[in-house]
Amino acid sequence: MAERIVADHRRVLRDHVPLIDLRAPIEFAQGAFPTAVNLPLLTDAERAAIGTRYKACGQQAAIDLGHSLVSGDTRTARIDAWRAFVAANPSALLYCWRGGLRSQIAQDWLREAGVEVARIRGGYKALRRVCIGVIDEFSASTQLLVLGGRTGSGKTELLNAFTAAIDLERLANHRGSAFGAAFSPQPTPIAFENGLAIAMLRMPPDATVLIEDESRTIGRLALPDALHAALQNAPLAVLDVGRHERAARILREYVEAPLGSGIASEQLHARFVGANDRIRRRLGGLRHAHVKRSIDDAFASSSPDAHLAWIEQLLEWYYDPMYDHQLATKKRRVVVQGDSTVVREYLANAIV
């Protein structure tokens, strides 16, 4: 029977096809794809041993060692894991680093077990190459519209009301501010770029695409150069919301939501104190100490009004002046500025 090989890499990425990543865990950890599960043919130790044998004795000796290491119950267990994933995901595909020996072996072993699964031509390397190309192509050819506004304006909520929109903060698992770290880790830079490319592939053809105004970095992740450059020249819609309303939204999203999801008060308290310490130089010593006392008092009292106090202090002393300074440099790009009703109506007409 002829080998089943899939070469439409863009379709695989765009359609969220389930993927079995056969690479070793150390390779997978460096970056993969959102729909991929790591069910390796070789463990890290096995891969290292085979690589050493290859350098010393050549390919056939390395292959022989691989079959020796992955045999008997070990081989059966790995085939069973692949079979279970395929049973749950009938459209699943296989890939390894280059779509070569590892994915061919897994495909052959599955066929012997009565399961037909196609493998991806060129493997992970080919899919990754497509992702890099998509980001460059999208950034150069897509009409972008940037959504800005002071911290707490509800930009993400408005952004997600539109289909032709990319939520960079969701992809980066970070809200983009000093206080914006999530309680789960950010993806690796490669995984972030892969997820971003897939989001780009899923945008409606010829649409104007809405993206939130972001700095060059979101947490510890950097935007690809091509996209960052495109965003610096795109039209800007600015959402104006009063400080008290913004503080109330931040209270709900940054304090009440984490506590309601089971995050310990002590853990959240420590996180906010650490974030405040990281902006001490910009706040200045006296204001930093004042915000620290307000945070401590709020967690001691568990009062929403007490939390609003330090949130509004940070907006007044840190976030608003910083954003207003940045906005002054972008005035020529502003195409609409107003409250949520005004901006939403503009966006509804602009994003087609």
Summary of the structure (lengths in Angstrom):
residues: 352
radius of gyration: 24.8
end to end distance: 47.1
largest distance: 75.2
contacts: 1082
relative contact order: 0.11
helix: 59%
strand: 11%
